[in-house]
């Protein structure tokens, strides 16, 4: 029996294994206000000129897959505005050879970072009006209003006298609130944290300060002053 064909076969098999295209590694998603960017690193030994095939689909479902190509190691992904988990995969492609797929799950609803709300203040006698605006979602996300998308968003409004450490807060679902029972002609500082039941990745607002003004008679009371609340600027 001539062993040469077997030797040639093993040699070709070894060359194929050693020369196989490495799969992408270190997949991750950076996501802020529903702007999602998938990142990855080339596998060790990936040749220059390699392109990448990016796919996504609803996790656990294989009927409908969306596929895109990229020559870089990042790709902006557009998902439909749904509360579901998606499966993202990346595959290297070079000279008619494709690597194995590398994949990660991603849930935009729970994993995107919601940026800090914008807070504007106006003094009103013994009170301060607080107007809160959430950041806008990425236009490509299909989400017109982050607050409506999540259902049940709440704001924790903190306030204190300027240059003092003692603080108070209250919780509200309204974008427009009033801090009451303050001292006339005194400067107070206010900041707001956003609370979403299914997404803890929220950023607090910047500290905003203003003076209370002249007392306005006949004004209805706003939220009562609360006990010192946890400072969400420090995170969980």
Secondary structure, DSSP 8 states (H G I E B T S, - for coil): ---HHHHHHHHHHHHHHHTS----EEEEEEEETTEEEEEEE--TT--TT-EEEEEEEETT--S--EEEEESSSEEEE---S-S--EEEEEEEEETTEE---EEEEE-HHHHSBB---EEEEEE-SS-EEEEEE-----GGGT-S-HHHHHSS-EEEEEEEETT----EEEEES-SEEEE-S--TT-EEEEEEEEEBTTB--B-----EEEE--S--TT----B--------GGG--
